[in-house]
Amino acid sequence: MAVYKKDNAVGIDAKINDVIDQLNDVLNVLQSWNVNIYHRIYKETTKQGVSPYAHLSGKEYLPVFNNDRVNGEIGFILDDNRDINSGTNTVNCDVVFSVNIEKILGTSNIREDERLIISARQALSIYNPTGLKTRIKNVYSEFNTDKIAYADMQPFLNFSYVIKLVYTENCIL
């Protein structure tokens, strides 16, 4: 399990760091999900189309989707448009969960996706989620997902919650 926050974060990046702390405390520490939590997921245009990349540190980025070597991954996709009002800004954010159900909950004869969806919502409850997206084609609708085989089959689960992040411009230039 790894948690990637931005150092010296300002504005929206500082707010995402707060959400990362909340998710880590609830899902990784209290519930033992042991998933990687990344900061923003950037939309990078490659030869294969638009791909999701999470910033790790410095100039290091990691492509994200389903990673069968870890319990799961969480990241943040910001809407391209933000509302700006006298130093207080608002942006819609998809908190994306790509998880391996069996690695988090153990082997089961039934698919336990709803248990993880509810746990994630409860972890985000202070941010008042306004929507839920399921299936990889909806969660990653802005990205090329053609090469992902078995994305929505056991044990993989992809979903995202839409939250509205309000933040201040706390940076002095």
Buried (B, 14 or more C-beta within 10 A) or exposed (E): BEBBBBEEBBBBBBBBBBBBEBBBEBBBEEBEBBBBBBBBBBBEEEEEEEBBBBBBEEEEBBEBBBBEEBBBBBBBBBBEEBEEEEEEBBBBBBBBBBBBBBBBBEEEEEEBBEBBBEBBBEBBEEBEBEEBBBBBBBBBEBBBBEEBEEBBEBBBBBBBBBBBBEBBBEEEE
